[in-house]
Amino acid sequence: MQKATDLFFRFLELLLILLLSGMAIMVFVNVIMRYGFNSGINVSEELSRYFFVWLTFIGAVVAFREHSHLGIETLVMFLSRRGRVICMSLSNLVIIVCSAIFFWGTWKQFPINASMAAPVTGMSMIWVYGVGLFTGAGMAIIAIERLFRLVTGRVTDEEIEAFAGENLTIEQLAERT
């Protein structure tokens, strides 16, 4: 199961690279065409905005899995292991609630967004705003899995240290293996 999960997140990372590259290429070509040829590609303006939305929301899920989101570690790093586990549990509970609200809000807006068409491409706006379903579900699943491992005592010291903002050096990681 872990291999499938890792493969899925590698796919998401590749998708992020493609979205960022596509966005940069479309904007660059449009700038050259505007200043050099006094014209532009309308579709590229719209699609680059949509790529940015997808990049942001998919990237949020990938960053959450890698413990790369911003956190306030000032208090947490002074706590004991038990205090850190409690804070990590509370944090994951809050994330689950917020992700569920986000998912539910996107779900409720689904019919409205599905009936709206983008001005230039004409594609359904659910392709833009529907990424909220993926983000809400993805972050909730990751937080539920972390909470389950916290409750069952399967969380590793490295995860707790990552939560507390302790960056280990390569030498320290090598000593632990």
DOFI-286408 format. One record per residue: x, y, z of N, C-alpha, C in turn; residue number from 1; residue in three letters. Coordinates in Angstrom, 3 decimals, padded with zeros to 6 digits, always signed. Example, Ala and Ser with C-alpha at 12.3 -4.5 7.8 and 13.67 -1.06 7.14 Angstrom:
BEGIN
(site (+013.190,-005.690,+007.800),(+012.300,-004.500,+007.800),(+013.200,-003.300,+007.800),1,'ALA')
(site (+012.850,-002.250,+007.080),(+013.670,-001.060,+007.140),(+012.900,+000.030,+007.870),2,'SER')
//
This chain:
BEGIN
(site (+000.824,-001.203,+000.000),(+000.000,+000.000,+000.000),(+000.866,+001.264,+000.000),1,'MET')
(site (+001.977,+001.203,+000.751),(+002.860,+002.362,+000.827),(+003.480,+002.677,-000.537),2,'GLN')
(site (+003.804,+001.632,-001.304),(+004.375,+001.851,-002.638),(+003.377,+002.545,-003.553),3,'LYS')
(site (+002.111,+002.131,-003.475),(+001.073,+002.755,-004.295),(+000.891,+004.222,-003.903),4,'ALA')
(site (+000.926,+004.490,-002.609),(+000.797,+005.870,-002.133),(+001.976,+006.710,-002.596),5,'THR')
(site (+003.183,+006.175,-002.464),(+004.369,+006.905,-002.916),(+004.325,+007.159,-004.418),6,'ASP')
(site (+003.872,+006.172,-005.177),(+003.763,+006.319,-006.624),(+002.728,+007.389,-006.981),7,'LEU')
(site (+001.625,+007.416,-006.258),(+000.595,+008.427,-006.484),(+001.144,+009.832,-006.227),8,'PHE')
(site (+001.904,+009.992,-005.156),(+002.443,+011.314,-004.847),(+003.576,+011.696,-005.801),9,'PHE')
(site (+004.298,+010.729,-006.340),(+005.282,+011.021,-007.388),(+004.555,+011.534,-008.637),10,'ARG')
(site (+003.409,+010.906,-008.947),(+002.592,+011.374,-010.060),(+002.126,+012.808,-009.820),11,'PHE')
(site (+001.686,+013.111,-008.606),(+001.250,+014.475,-008.290),(+002.402,+015.465,-008.433),12,'LEU')
(site (+003.594,+015.074,-008.008),(+004.757,+015.950,-008.156),(+005.062,+016.202,-009.627),13,'GLU')
(site (+004.951,+015.165,-010.450),(+005.149,+015.328,-011.889),(+004.075,+016.247,-012.467),14,'LEU')
(site (+002.840,+016.076,-012.022),(+001.749,+016.942,-012.466),(+002.016,+018.398,-012.086),15,'LEU')
(site (+002.546,+018.622,-010.890),(+002.883,+019.983,-010.464),(+003.954,+020.587,-011.363),16,'LEU')
(site (+004.936,+019.776,-011.729),(+005.996,+020.252,-012.633),(+005.397,+020.636,-013.981),17,'ILE')
(site (+004.510,+019.793,-014.494),(+003.878,+020.073,-015.784),(+003.002,+021.327,-015.721),18,'LEU')
(site (+002.259,+021.488,-014.635),(+001.407,+022.670,-014.497),(+002.237,+023.949,-014.407),19,'LEU')
(site (+003.303,+023.917,-013.613),(+004.156,+025.099,-013.484),(+004.851,+025.411,-014.800),20,'LEU')
(site (+005.337,+024.377,-015.478),(+005.995,+024.587,-016.778),(+005.009,+025.140,-017.800),21,'SER')
(site (+003.833,+024.548,-017.859),(+002.820,+025.024,-018.796),(+002.427,+026.455,-018.530),22,'GLY')
(site (+002.272,+026.784,-017.253),(+001.903,+028.144,-016.890),(+003.006,+029.122,-017.302),23,'MET')
(site (+004.253,+028.786,-017.016),(+005.371,+029.670,-017.354),(+005.512,+029.838,-018.863),24,'ALA')
(site (+005.363,+028.747,-019.603),(+005.482,+028.825,-021.062),(+004.356,+029.668,-021.653),25,'ILE')
(site (+003.129,+029.454,-021.190),(+002.002,+030.228,-021.727),(+002.160,+031.719,-021.444),26,'MET')
(site (+002.566,+032.054,-020.241),(+002.734,+033.471,-019.898),(+003.887,+034.077,-020.694),27,'VAL')
(site (+004.996,+033.342,-020.811),(+006.157,+033.847,-021.554),(+005.803,+034.091,-023.024),28,'PHE')
(site (+005.165,+033.120,-023.648),(+004.789,+033.262,-025.057),(+003.812,+034.418,-025.229),29,'VAL')
(site (+002.886,+034.569,-024.314),(+001.927,+035.664,-024.416),(+002.604,+037.025,-024.257),30,'ASN')
(site (+003.575,+037.125,-023.371),(+004.301,+038.393,-023.196),(+005.067,+038.727,-024.471),31,'VAL')
(site (+005.739,+037.742,-025.042),(+006.489,+037.966,-026.284),(+005.541,+038.404,-027.404),32,'ILE')
(site (+004.398,+037.738,-027.508),(+003.448,+038.088,-028.567),(+002.841,+039.469,-028.357),33,'MET')
(site (+002.585,+039.844,-027.106),(+001.992,+041.166,-026.831),(+002.970,+042.290,-027.188),34,'ARG')
(site (+004.219,+042.149,-026.724),(+005.185,+043.224,-026.939),(+005.836,+043.161,-028.315),35,'TYR')
(site (+006.000,+041.967,-028.844),(+006.674,+041.843,-030.130),(+005.752,+041.912,-031.324),36,'GLY')
(site (+004.533,+041.413,-031.193),(+003.648,+041.307,-032.347),(+002.301,+042.004,-032.142),37,'PHE')
(site (+002.133,+042.645,-031.001),(+000.905,+043.376,-030.693),(-000.337,+042.476,-030.796),38,'ASN')
(site (-000.187,+041.251,-030.357),(-001.313,+040.314,-030.311),(-001.089,+039.401,-029.112),39,'SER')
(site (-001.943,+038.451,-028.940),(-001.795,+037.529,-027.830),(-002.707,+036.334,-027.997),40,'GLY')
(site (-002.528,+035.374,-027.128),(-003.354,+034.177,-027.152),(-004.280,+034.245,-025.944),41,'ILE')
(site (-005.554,+034.470,-026.186),(-006.517,+034.621,-025.094),(-006.626,+033.362,-024.248),42,'ASN')
(site (-006.563,+032.211,-024.897),(-006.693,+030.944,-024.173),(-005.559,+030.783,-023.159),43,'VAL')
(site (-004.377,+031.263,-023.503),(-003.246,+031.088,-022.586),(-003.422,+031.900,-021.308),44,'SER')
(site (-004.055,+033.060,-021.386),(-004.299,+033.847,-020.182),(-005.229,+033.109,-019.234),45,'GLU')
(site (-006.288,+032.562,-019.792),(-007.268,+031.857,-018.972),(-006.689,+030.554,-018.412),46,'GLU')
(site (-006.045,+029.783,-019.264),(-005.500,+028.502,-018.815),(-004.371,+028.674,-017.802),47,'LEU')
(site (-003.557,+029.709,-017.960),(-002.486,+029.915,-016.981),(-003.061,+030.233,-015.601),48,'SER')
(site (-004.170,+030.954,-015.552),(-004.835,+031.199,-014.259),(-005.358,+029.895,-013.669),49,'ARG')
(site (-005.963,+029.055,-014.496),(-006.492,+027.783,-014.017),(-005.364,+026.855,-013.583),50,'TYR')
(site (-004.267,+026.854,-014.336),(-003.113,+026.044,-013.944),(-002.600,+026.491,-012.579),51,'PHE')
(site (-002.612,+027.806,-012.336),(-002.150,+028.306,-011.044),(-003.054,+027.831,-009.915),52,'PHE')
(site (-004.350,+027.825,-010.140),(-005.296,+027.321,-009.127),(-005.016,+025.854,-008.843),53,'VAL')
(site (-004.888,+025.054,-009.894),(-004.623,+023.622,-009.716),(-003.276,+023.401,-009.041),54,'TRP')
(site (-002.278,+024.174,-009.440),(-000.947,+024.071,-008.859),(-000.990,+024.341,-007.357),55,'LEU')
(site (-001.717,+025.354,-006.963),(-001.824,+025.721,-005.553),(-002.513,+024.640,-004.727),56,'THR')
(site (-003.632,+024.154,-005.203),(-004.413,+023.204,-004.419),(-003.802,+021.806,-004.400),57,'PHE')
(site (-003.266,+021.358,-005.522),(-002.592,+020.054,-005.539),(-001.304,+020.138,-004.729),58,'ILE')
(site (-000.595,+021.253,-004.860),(+000.630,+021.464,-004.087),(+000.379,+021.492,-002.594),59,'GLY')
(site (-000.780,+021.967,-002.175),(-001.116,+021.987,-000.749),(-001.197,+020.579,-000.185),60,'ALA')
(site (-001.754,+019.655,-000.954),(-001.863,+018.267,-000.499),(-000.474,+017.630,-000.419),61,'VAL')
(site (+000.340,+017.857,-001.436),(+001.699,+017.297,-001.443),(+002.521,+017.877,-000.296),62,'VAL')
(site (+002.420,+019.179,-000.083),(+003.168,+019.819,+001.004),(+002.696,+019.318,+002.364),63,'ALA')
(site (+001.410,+019.085,+002.518),(+000.883,+018.582,+003.786),(+001.432,+017.191,+004.078),64,'PHE')
(site (+001.510,+016.360,+003.066),(+002.047,+015.010,+003.268),(+003.509,+015.060,+003.713),65,'ARG')
(site (+004.258,+016.025,+003.192),(+005.694,+016.123,+003.484),(+005.996,+016.995,+004.700),66,'GLU')
(site (+004.979,+017.382,+005.456),(+005.146,+018.265,+006.629),(+005.812,+019.586,+006.237),67,'HIS')
(site (+005.491,+020.108,+005.067),(+006.145,+021.315,+004.569),(+005.329,+022.583,+004.768),68,'SER')
(site (+004.160,+022.474,+005.360),(+003.356,+023.666,+005.592),(+003.954,+024.487,+006.733),69,'HIS')
(site (+003.629,+025.752,+006.734),(+004.090,+026.616,+007.816),(+003.447,+026.182,+009.126),70,'LEU')
(site (+004.205,+026.272,+010.167),(+003.680,+025.930,+011.479),(+004.265,+026.853,+012.524),71,'GLY')
(site (+003.650,+026.849,+013.674),(+004.155,+027.646,+014.791),(+004.792,+026.668,+015.766),72,'ILE')
(site (+006.095,+026.538,+015.643),(+006.795,+025.538,+016.431),(+007.406,+026.086,+017.716),73,'GLU')
(site (+007.279,+027.371,+017.947),(+007.933,+027.986,+019.096),(+007.520,+027.319,+020.399),74,'THR')
(site (+006.250,+027.083,+020.585),(+005.759,+026.437,+021.795),(+005.996,+024.934,+021.754),75,'LEU')
(site (+005.710,+024.329,+020.605),(+005.740,+022.872,+020.483),(+007.140,+022.306,+020.725),76,'VAL')
(site (+008.176,+023.008,+020.306),(+009.515,+022.446,+020.454),(+009.979,+022.409,+021.914),77,'MET')
(site (+009.298,+023.104,+022.796),(+009.651,+023.050,+024.220),(+008.868,+021.991,+024.986),78,'PHE')
(site (+007.913,+021.346,+024.312),(+007.087,+020.340,+024.970),(+007.770,+018.976,+024.976),79,'LEU')
(site (+007.318,+018.143,+025.873),(+007.802,+016.760,+025.910),(+007.187,+015.984,+024.747),80,'SER')
(site (+007.590,+014.726,+024.614),(+007.039,+013.887,+023.549),(+005.517,+013.780,+023.697),81,'ARG')
(site (+005.050,+013.607,+024.911),(+003.604,+013.485,+025.148),(+002.871,+014.771,+024.772),82,'ARG')
(site (+003.433,+015.910,+025.134),(+002.832,+017.190,+024.775),(+002.790,+017.397,+023.272),83,'GLY')
(site (+003.864,+016.970,+022.597),(+003.900,+017.078,+021.140),(+002.844,+016.184,+020.498),84,'ARG')
(site (+002.666,+014.981,+021.040),(+001.665,+014.063,+020.506),(+000.265,+014.646,+020.691),85,'VAL')
(site (+000.026,+015.253,+021.835),(-001.280,+015.879,+022.084),(-001.509,+017.038,+021.105),86,'ILE')
(site (-000.498,+017.893,+020.935),(-000.629,+019.012,+019.989),(-000.805,+018.513,+018.562),87,'CYS')
(site (-000.073,+017.451,+018.208),(-000.197,+016.888,+016.869),(-001.592,+016.313,+016.660),88,'MET')
(site (-002.136,+015.679,+017.683),(-003.501,+015.129,+017.593),(-004.522,+016.240,+017.424),89,'SER')
(site (-004.406,+017.288,+018.236),(-005.337,+018.420,+018.123),(-005.218,+019.104,+016.767),90,'LEU')
(site (-003.997,+019.249,+016.306),(-003.763,+019.864,+015.004),(-004.421,+019.053,+013.893),91,'SER')
(site (-004.263,+017.739,+013.936),(-004.877,+016.888,+012.910),(-006.397,+016.909,+012.994),92,'ASN')
(site (-006.938,+017.008,+014.200),(-008.397,+017.125,+014.336),(-008.909,+018.414,+013.697),93,'LEU')
(site (-008.211,+019.506,+013.929),(-008.602,+020.788,+013.333),(-008.499,+020.705,+011.804),94,'VAL')
(site (-007.444,+020.076,+011.313),(-007.262,+019.937,+009.864),(-008.375,+019.088,+009.263),95,'ILE')
(site (-008.768,+018.023,+009.949),(-009.854,+017.169,+009.461),(-011.152,+017.970,+009.364),96,'ILE')
(site (-011.445,+018.745,+010.392),(-012.675,+019.555,+010.390),(-012.630,+020.596,+009.265),97,'VAL')
(site (-011.522,+021.304,+009.137),(-011.411,+022.325,+008.088),(-011.468,+021.711,+006.697),98,'CYS')
(site (-010.818,+020.572,+006.514),(-010.841,+019.894,+005.215),(-012.249,+019.404,+004.879),99,'SER')
(site (-012.959,+018.907,+005.888),(-014.332,+018.452,+005.663),(-015.233,+019.619,+005.280),100,'ALA')
(site (-015.053,+020.762,+005.930),(-015.834,+021.951,+005.591),(-015.505,+022.402,+004.166),101,'ILE')
(site (-014.237,+022.377,+003.827),(-013.804,+022.764,+002.484),(-014.394,+021.823,+001.431),102,'PHE')
(site (-014.324,+020.525,+001.697),(-014.889,+019.525,+000.785),(-016.396,+019.741,+000.641),103,'PHE')
(site (-017.070,+019.911,+001.759),(-018.520,+020.082,+001.743),(-018.925,+021.355,+000.992),104,'TRP')
(site (-018.204,+022.434,+001.194),(-018.497,+023.683,+000.484),(-018.314,+023.533,-001.017),105,'GLY')
(site (-017.254,+022.840,-001.411),(-017.036,+022.594,-002.840),(-018.144,+021.711,-003.400),106,'THR')
(site (-018.541,+020.714,-002.610),(-019.618,+019.816,-003.037),(-020.932,+020.577,-003.228),107,'TRP')
(site (-021.236,+021.485,-002.304),(-022.470,+022.260,-002.394),(-022.443,+023.221,-003.599),108,'LYS')
(site (-021.268,+023.707,-003.954),(-021.121,+024.620,-005.083),(-021.016,+023.877,-006.421),109,'GLN')
(site (-020.898,+022.559,-006.365),(-020.688,+021.750,-007.564),(-021.707,+022.044,-008.667),110,'PHE')
(site (-023.023,+022.018,-008.382),(-023.995,+022.263,-009.467),(-023.861,+023.650,-010.093),111,'PRO')
(site (-023.563,+024.640,-009.267),(-023.426,+026.005,-009.782),(-022.202,+026.102,-010.686),112,'ILE')
(site (-021.062,+025.567,-010.201),(-019.833,+025.632,-010.990),(-019.931,+024.786,-012.258),113,'ASN')
(site (-020.636,+023.664,-012.181),(-020.783,+022.806,-013.355),(-021.625,+023.473,-014.437),114,'ALA')
(site (-022.507,+024.365,-014.041),(-023.374,+025.028,-015.024),(-022.740,+026.292,-015.607),115,'SER')
(site (-021.653,+026.749,-015.033),(-020.976,+027.951,-015.513),(-019.897,+027.557,-016.526),116,'MET')
(site (-019.731,+028.378,-017.545),(-018.710,+028.128,-018.561),(-017.640,+029.209,-018.501),117,'ALA')
(site (-016.405,+028.807,-018.732),(-015.299,+029.766,-018.772),(-015.485,+030.690,-019.972),118,'ALA')
(site (-015.108,+031.958,-019.841),(-015.383,+032.929,-020.905),(-014.682,+032.637,-022.233),119,'PRO')
(site (-013.454,+032.168,-022.213),(-012.707,+031.974,-023.458),(-012.753,+030.526,-023.925),120,'VAL')
(site (-012.399,+029.602,-023.045),(-012.339,+028.195,-023.452),(-013.710,+027.547,-023.511),121,'THR')
(site (-014.645,+028.054,-022.726),(-015.981,+027.481,-022.692),(-016.082,+026.216,-021.857),122,'GLY')
(site (-014.999,+025.842,-021.204),(-015.057,+024.626,-020.395),(-015.821,+024.885,-019.100),123,'MET')
(site (-016.378,+023.832,-018.554),(-017.150,+023.936,-017.326),(-016.236,+024.392,-016.186),124,'SER')
(site (-016.731,+025.301,-015.379),(-015.920,+025.833,-014.279),(-015.684,+024.810,-013.169),125,'MET')
(site (-016.380,+023.682,-013.228),(-016.128,+022.652,-012.234),(-014.723,+022.091,-012.396),126,'ILE')
(site (-014.167,+022.179,-013.613),(-012.796,+021.724,-013.831),(-011.793,+022.628,-013.118),127,'TRP')
(site (-012.198,+023.827,-012.816),(-011.322,+024.736,-012.078),(-011.563,+024.595,-010.577),128,'VAL')
(site (-012.796,+024.776,-010.166),(-013.104,+024.795,-008.739),(-013.294,+023.402,-008.141),129,'TYR')
(site (-013.465,+022.406,-008.973),(-013.623,+021.037,-008.489),(-012.384,+020.479,-007.830),130,'GLY')
(site (-011.238,+021.128,-008.037),(-010.007,+020.673,-007.394),(-010.133,+020.782,-005.869),131,'VAL')
(site (-011.093,+021.558,-005.405),(-011.356,+021.648,-003.967),(-011.812,+020.319,-003.382),132,'GLY')
(site (-012.488,+019.517,-004.183),(-012.877,+018.177,-003.723),(-011.639,+017.325,-003.467),133,'LEU')
(site (-010.693,+017.380,-004.397),(-009.452,+016.625,-004.240),(-008.662,+017.115,-003.030),134,'PHE')
(site (-008.556,+018.422,-002.890),(-007.774,+018.989,-001.791),(-008.407,+018.676,-000.443),135,'THR')
(site (-009.698,+018.888,-000.316),(-010.372,+018.602,+000.948),(-010.275,+017.140,+001.321),136,'GLY')
(site (-010.543,+016.263,+000.365),(-010.479,+014.824,+000.631),(-009.045,+014.379,+000.891),137,'ALA')
(site (-008.113,+014.870,+000.089),(-006.710,+014.460,+000.241),(-006.135,+014.839,+001.596),138,'GLY')
(site (-006.349,+016.060,+002.004),(-005.810,+016.501,+003.292),(-006.515,+015.810,+004.451),139,'MET')
(site (-007.815,+015.580,+004.322),(-008.541,+014.873,+005.383),(-008.042,+013.439,+005.521),140,'ALA')
(site (-007.820,+012.767,+004.419),(-007.334,+011.383,+004.465),(-005.955,+011.307,+005.107),141,'ILE')
(site (-005.078,+012.223,+004.734),(-003.739,+012.235,+005.326),(-003.827,+012.501,+006.828),142,'ILE')
(site (-004.652,+013.468,+007.228),(-004.788,+013.809,+008.653),(-005.435,+012.668,+009.436),143,'ALA')
(site (-006.414,+011.986,+008.846),(-007.043,+010.845,+009.525),(-006.021,+009.724,+009.720),144,'ILE')
(site (-005.231,+009.470,+008.698),(-004.201,+008.424,+008.802),(-003.176,+008.780,+009.877),145,'GLU')
(site (-002.764,+010.035,+009.932),(-001.814,+010.466,+010.968),(-002.433,+010.355,+012.357),146,'ARG')
(site (-003.680,+010.760,+012.474),(-004.363,+010.682,+013.763),(-004.510,+009.233,+014.211),147,'LEU')
(site (-004.826,+008.360,+013.280),(-004.936,+006.925,+013.594),(-003.600,+006.380,+014.104),148,'PHE')
(site (-002.513,+006.762,+013.422),(-001.198,+006.292,+013.865),(-000.803,+006.907,+015.208),149,'ARG')
(site (-001.241,+008.125,+015.475),(-000.975,+008.737,+016.779),(-001.721,+008.004,+017.887),150,'LEU')
(site (-002.984,+007.705,+017.642),(-003.817,+007.048,+018.651),(-003.330,+005.622,+018.920),151,'VAL')
(site (-002.885,+004.936,+017.873),(-002.420,+003.548,+018.039),(-000.952,+003.462,+018.426),152,'THR')
(site (-000.274,+004.601,+018.554),(+001.119,+004.607,+018.994),(+002.120,+004.214,+017.920),153,'GLY')
(site (+001.753,+004.338,+016.663),(+002.643,+003.950,+015.568),(+003.384,+005.123,+014.945),154,'ARG')
(site (+003.237,+006.298,+015.493),(+003.910,+007.465,+014.938),(+005.399,+007.392,+015.286),155,'VAL')
(site (+006.250,+007.776,+014.336),(+007.694,+007.701,+014.558),(+008.200,+008.982,+015.207),156,'THR')
(site (+009.376,+008.866,+015.815),(+010.003,+010.041,+016.423),(+010.334,+011.095,+015.364),157,'ASP')
(site (+010.683,+010.641,+014.167),(+011.012,+011.583,+013.094),(+009.800,+012.439,+012.716),158,'GLU')
(site (+008.625,+011.832,+012.704),(+007.415,+012.591,+012.388),(+007.104,+013.607,+013.477),159,'GLU')
(site (+007.291,+013.221,+014.709),(+007.038,+014.142,+015.815),(+008.035,+015.289,+015.774),160,'ILE')
(site (+009.288,+014.977,+015.449),(+010.300,+016.030,+015.341),(+010.010,+016.955,+014.158),161,'GLU')
(site (+009.530,+016.379,+013.048),(+009.160,+017.212,+011.893),(+007.994,+018.126,+012.262),162,'ALA')
(site (+007.048,+017.615,+013.039),(+005.919,+018.419,+013.489),(+006.395,+019.558,+014.389),163,'PHE')
(site (+007.399,+019.279,+015.214),(+007.914,+020.283,+016.139),(+008.883,+021.247,+015.463),164,'ALA')
(site (+009.178,+021.020,+014.189),(+010.050,+021.934,+013.466),(+011.519,+021.685,+013.673),165,'GLY')
(site (+011.851,+020.519,+014.172),(+013.262,+020.192,+014.364),(+013.810,+019.608,+013.074),166,'GLU')
(site (+014.719,+020.321,+012.471),(+015.339,+019.840,+011.242),(+016.586,+019.046,+011.601),167,'ASN')
(site (+016.582,+017.794,+011.254),(+017.721,+016.950,+011.546),(+018.745,+017.048,+010.429),168,'LEU')
(site (+020.005,+016.991,+010.803),(+021.061,+016.979,+009.804),(+021.174,+015.586,+009.202),169,'THR')
(site (+021.905,+015.483,+008.125),(+022.094,+014.198,+007.461),(+022.816,+013.230,+008.396),170,'ILE')
(site (+023.753,+013.727,+009.181),(+024.497,+012.882,+010.111),(+023.559,+012.317,+011.178),171,'GLU')
(site (+022.641,+013.147,+011.690),(+021.705,+012.678,+012.704),(+020.754,+011.639,+012.134),172,'GLN')
(site (+020.320,+011.833,+010.894),(+019.462,+010.832,+010.283),(+020.203,+009.518,+010.063),173,'LEU')
(site (+021.478,+009.624,+009.674),(+022.270,+008.413,+009.443),(+022.488,+007.639,+010.737),174,'ALA')
(site (+022.640,+008.343,+011.852),(+022.829,+007.685,+013.144),(+021.597,+006.889,+013.566),175,'GLU')
(site (+020.433,+007.357,+013.159),(+019.192,+006.695,+013.566),(+018.890,+005.428,+012.770),176,'ARG')
(site (+019.493,+005.309,+011.589),(+019.214,+004.137,+010.753),(+020.193,+003.019,+011.002),177,'THR')
//
